[in-house]
Amino acid sequence: QRPKGRFDYDVIIVGAGPAGIAASLAAKEAGLRYVTIEQEDSLGGTTYHYPRNKLVMTAPMKLPLVGEIKVREVSKEQLMAIWQGVLDTARPDIHFSERMEEIVTEDEGYSIRTNRGAYRTAAVLLAIGRRGTPRKLGAPGEEQPKVVYRLIEAEQYRGKRVLVVGGGDSALEAALDVAAEPGTHVTLSYRGKAFDRVKPKNRQRLEAAVA
């Protein structure tokens, strides 16, 4: 245990996706001095960048201060509304449009610098997910603007030839959404012999689309 007086905060939480929101609620419930910073202007992490009306498959969850949320299949908009309801109910301290720029070890704690200020904290919890660090192929030309690492809107690829690389749920969902656009030809490339890491419903949708 570190003396509380030595730091402005007990913990700084970085990221306001599902993990960051849950951590914020837990910190508030425990009476910790905390603040959560999120570089986007809204909550939801990766969900924030999903295409409109994307079907999101999740599982029931129990959140501190809020209780159990029983959802399994919802649209992106419905899930974002659920998260907003959580924030309106529990009111965790989240700073939106604030980007972490530097973490420095300092006096058995940390000094955090953002684009809007600085914090001294005993601990840092990174809840930033993996969206910001995509795995790349190392292929010539991948720095071109036509190569992207997340699907924002399938409509922008209407009538084009599109290569989707990957074999997880995100890849299958992107390929299926783009393929649904009129006049679009989609090739799905995966190094594995089968799509063994995907949800059954996505596998069924893919089989139907191929047929």
Salt bridges, closest charged atoms under 4 A:
ASP10 OD1 - ARG33 NH2 3.25
GLU40 OE2 - HIS49 NE2 2.72
GLU40 OE2 - ARG131 NH2 3.43
GLU73 OE2 - LYS201 NZ 2.83
ASP93 OD1 - HIS95 NE2 3.38
GLU98 OE1 - HIS95 ND1 3.10
GLU101 OE2 - ARG99 NH2 2.79
GLU101 OE1 - ARG113 NH1 2.79
GLU102 OE1 - ARG113 NE 3.17
GLU106 OE2 - ARG120 NE 2.65
ASP107 OD1 - ARG6 NH2 2.94
GLU108 OE1 - ARG6 NH2 3.35
GLU153 OE2 - ARG52 NH1 3.26
GLU155 OE2 - ARG52 NH2 3.66
ASP169 OD2 - LYS199 NZ 3.46
GLU173 OE1 - LYS54 NZ 2.00
ASP177 OD1 - ARG205 NH2 3.65
GLU181 OE1 - ARG158 NH2 2.65
